[in-house]
């Protein structure tokens, strides 16, 4: 299943609706990129208005380390000519829909990263600002790279290696578990209600979300809608 599609002229994200036979509850997965065109965020917001509950990514608390990592996508929108925006809750969340944040704290996120070899941890911290400058200088075309694509069945050896890398595990394992536990609670409490539950998380988390909902709770992907994330000038 393809989650993010990257071609020579655009990046698209697949909004995935998952259902379980015999249950009216629907999970609607929104794979996000943290930098995108304003139109993408407005399209997501319109669809979130149709949902009854939003489960939202968002590391809680402040940390110098987390701030350093997010520089990779906070630089690009600062060049107005790029026509990009940084993802913010104010751009996405309708006031009428309740939101829950099952994500980890900043302290937990940094503690997980510090389990990596020291040189790897330092490289992450030093590399993020450099990547941010590259994004800012190249603009949207920096995203038109096949390495941005995220599949739950990776098609290249490099993608398979990245999926099993210690860095990926350190950055996502605890967060994915926390999220799936929260979705399990929603399933246990509200599976018999005809509601739509939006899951708004970075695209890198979506393979774990889709496989977790299927393996743990019996939900399967039934529909998908492509949204354009960005088109370079």
N, C-alpha and C positions, 0 to 999 in steps of 0.2 A: 504493500500500500504506500503510495507516494503522499507525503505530507507537505513538503515544500517543493515547488517546481521552479527550476531556474533555467531560463532559455537565454538566447542572445539578445532578447529585447525586453524581457520582463521577469519579475519574480512573483509567483502566485502562492497562496496558502489555501489548503483544503480544509474547510470547516466540516467536521465529521459528526454526524448524528448517530448515536448508539442506543439500541433498544434491546430489551430482554423479552422473549416470548412470554405472553401471559401477564406482563406488567406494563402499566401505562406510563411510568416514569421514563423520561428521555434524558440522556446526557449529551450535550452538544459541546464538542471540543473545538476550541479556537486556537490553532497554532500561531503564536505571535513571534514577530521579530521586533526587537526593542528599538529599532530605528526604521521608519517607513514613511510613505507619503501621507499627508493629512487625510486624503480620500480613504485610504485603507482604514484608518482609525475611525472615521465617521461611519463607514460601512459596518464595522464591528459594533459600534455603539447602537446603530439602528437595530441590529439583530439581537443585541442584549436586552433591548426594551421588550422583546417578545418572550423573555425568559422569566422564570419565577424565583430563581436563586442564582447567584454568581459565586463560583469558587475561584478566587483570584490569587495569582502569584504575587509575592511581595515579601522579601526578607524583612523581618521586623527589627527595629533598632538601628543604631548607627555604629559604624566601624571604619577606621581609616583603611583597612585592608579591602573591605567591600567597596568603598568609594574609589579606591585605586583601580579595582577590576572593572568597574562600570565606566571608567574613562574611555574604554574602547568604543562605546557607543554614545557617549555624551558629547564628544567632539564634533562628530559629523553634522548634527543639526545646526551648529553655530555658524556655519557658512550659509548665508541666506540663499546663495545661488544654487545650493544643492537641492532645495525644495523638499527637505526632509524634516521630520519631527521626531523627537524622542518620545517613546511611549510613556504616558502619564495617566494616572487614574482619572484625572479631570477630563481627559479626552475621550475616555471609554465608558465610564460608569454612569448609567442613568440613575437619577436620584430616587426613582420609584422602586428599584429592585434591590432587595437585601444582598449584602456581600459578606462572605466569610474568607478569612485568610489563614489557611492551615500551614503556611510556610514556616521555615526555621527562623531562629533569631540570627542576627549578625554574628554573635559570639559562636553559635553552633556552626555556622557556615565557615568561619575562619578556623575553628578547631578542626573541622574535617580536612581543610586544605593543608593544615600544618602536619597532618599525618603523612603527607608526601615527603620525599627527600628534600632536604633544605634547598638544594640548588634549583629543584623544580619549582618549589614555592616562590623563591626569589625571582625566577624567570617569569612566572605568571605576573607577579606584581610589577616588574619592570617592563614587560612586553605590552601590557594593556594600553598605556599611554601612547606607545609607538603605533599600535594598531589603530587607535583613535585618530592619530594624525594622518595615517594613510587613508582612512575612510573620509576624513574631512577634505583632503586634497583631491582624491579621486572622485568623490561624490557617489551618486547611485551606482556607477559602473563598478565600484569596488565590490558590490554585492552580486554582480553577474558572473559568478564563479561556481563551478559545479561542486566545490567543497562546501558551499552554503546549503546545498540540498540535504534534506533530512528524510530518510526512509526508515520504516520499521523493519524492512528487509534490505539491508545495505547491498548495493550492487557492485561495489568495488572493494578490492583488498584493503585499500587505505581506510575506507569507511568502517570496515569490519575491525581493523586494528584500533581505530579511534574509539569505537563503541566499547572495546574491552580495555581501554587504557586506564591506568590508575588515576589520571587527572579527571577523566569523565566520571569515574566512580566517586571520587572525592567531592566533585561538584554537584552530583545529582542523586546519589543513592539514598541519603537520609531524607532529602527533600521529596523524592518520589514516594518513598514509604509513607511519609507524613501525609502526603496528598492522597494516596490510595486508601489509607486508613480513614481519612475524612470522607472520601467518596463512599466507602463501605458503610459508614455511619448513616449517611444520607439514604443509601439504598435500604438499610435495615429499618429506618424509621419512616421512609416516605415512598417506598417502591409501589405501593398501591394507590398513590395519588397521581392524577394526570398532569404532572408538572414537567417543565423543561429546566434542567440544571445546566448552566453554562460553566465550562471549565476553561479559564483564560490563563494559559501558561505558555512559556517559551516553547518554540518548536522542538527544541532538544529534549524536552520532557515528554512529548506526545507519544513516542513509541512505547514508553513504560506505562502511560495512562491507558492507551488502547489495549495493550496486552494484559494489563492488570485488571481492567474492567471485564475483559473477556474471560480470563483464567479464574479470577476470584469470584466473580458475581454473575457470569453468564451473559453479559451484554455483548452485542456484536454490531459492527458498523453497518448501517442500513442505507445511509444517504451521505453524499458529499457535495459541497458547493465550493467552487473556486472563487477566491477573492484576490484581486491584484494588489500586491504589496507595494510595488513601485515599478515605474517605467522610466528609464534614463532619458534625459533630454537628447 
